[in-house]
Amino acid sequence: MPKFLAQNPELELEVILDDRQIDLIQEGIDVALRMGKLMDSTLAARRVARCKRLVLGTPAYFDREGRPAAPRELSRHQAIVYLQEGSVWSFRRDGSEVSVRVQSRLRVTAAEGVRAAVLADAGLTTASEWMFSPELRLGSVRAVLSEWDLPTVDLWAVLPTGRTATAKARAFVNYFERTFNE
């Protein structure tokens, strides 16, 4: 946001951080960024980026519980489940697909809660590389089962239908598309 605002000194932003599906028209929102599957087909949407998803945990968690070597071993681990994604994790490798129902004593409705729980060594999760990129670079969070692919996650710019996108909304979407694809 600071870089976008620096490039557009005439703009002001009100940022709403909420994982729920907000009614853009009712709330007067010009543009929303949403990850994953879009639920409302009446919105104008543009995919601005796609990201790999990983199974992640902390070194402290792996020292305590061990590292799963195959997806089926996840059922013996504690999972931190992001409710929008659910407790069935699907993997692909060499043309085959495996789905695993993970055990979870902790289910979270917001991405920030998933991050906090993983960083507190509470268990494993599936998340985009974006969500933990600083921790992955530092080694404070590590990926497991890297030879398996999880479905990718899409980042969408969503605009309310029925009205023309504002110049600031278009500038914002273009900026984020460039930024995420660099």
Protein Blocks (a to p, Z undefined) as FASTA:
>chain_A
ZZmmmmmmmbccdddddfbdcdfklnopabdcdehjdfblkbccddfbdcdddddddfkl
mmmnopafbfklmmmpccdddfknopadcddeehiacddddddfbdcfbfklmmmmmmno
naccdddfklmmmmmmnopaccehklpccddddddddddehiacdfklmmmmmmmmmmmm
ZZ
